[in-house]
Amino acid sequence: MTGGAYGATSVPVRALGKSGGYDSDIINGMSWAAGLAVLNVDGSPVPVNANPAQVISMSLGGPGSCSAAYQDAIDNVVAEGAVIVVAAGNEKSNVNTSCPANCNNVISVAAKGPTGVLASYSNYGATTITASGGDDTINEPLSEVYSTIWSSLQEYQSTSNGGSGTWGGMDGTSMATPHVSAAVADLIGVFKAQGKTYTSQGIANLLQKTATTYNNCSSYGCATNLALDASAAVSSLLAPAPTASSPSYAWVIAGGAAAVVGTALFYML
């Protein structure tokens, strides 16, 4: 297996429980992850996150429009310098019906299968980018994204090993989203190593500019015709300026410059 953003650190934030949660939980979770002030239900302040994340990966969502509360929180998080990456959803519907993927200032991620076609389960429409999310048909263990999972008696009755960590395959836009989050973390690492500033929209534009084309239509609809090419995105920043004396940044980045990037991970099946 191959991962991404090896130099980045993770800030795991639990915003949802076994039975789900409220939009306010997610809003507070991503706000806290970015270093913003958050209050407990009794009005007392939550200790501020001492390690604010520059990338917030959200493999979650639900039906509905983007509420004012969601959009305000996202705008505040982006203003703090964080980039929000969100799963487009697995409802075979237009992404404009899935929140928070339909909010402004987020990078929404559709999923493609191993044959390079938009996955049949993936939401479509005006998505930002597409990444590998497993098999073309959801819940078929033919070519899933294989990784560590938590096995519990409640959720995995037939295969449980007593609630311990194990390995397994899964598919969905939730699996595609972390691929993009890792690429974003790598890009931020390069920007920081070069002493350059960046914006969430600028990174989204860079991902699209360096993307590859693919068969972006399923039988339900078409997503944007752009698939993640992390190598091309990073290489575009590492290309030396057109002067004979320009230094190469490759070894600087390989030396762990991306370690300054924190990634907050939100995940829900």
ABEGO torsion letter per residue (X at the ends): XBBBGAABBBBBBBABBAAEEBAAAAAAAAAAAAGBBBBBAAGBBBBBBABBBABBBBBBEBBEBBBAAAAAAAAAAAAAGBBBBBBAEAAGBBAAABOAAABBGBBBBBBBBAAGBBBAABBBEBBABBBBAEBABBGBAABBBBBBBBBBAAABAAABAGGBBBBBBBBEAAAAAAAAAAAAAAAAAAAAAAGBBBBAAAAAAAAAAABBBBBABBAAEBBBBBBBBAAAAAAAAABBBBBAABBBAAAAAAAGAAAABBBBBBBBX
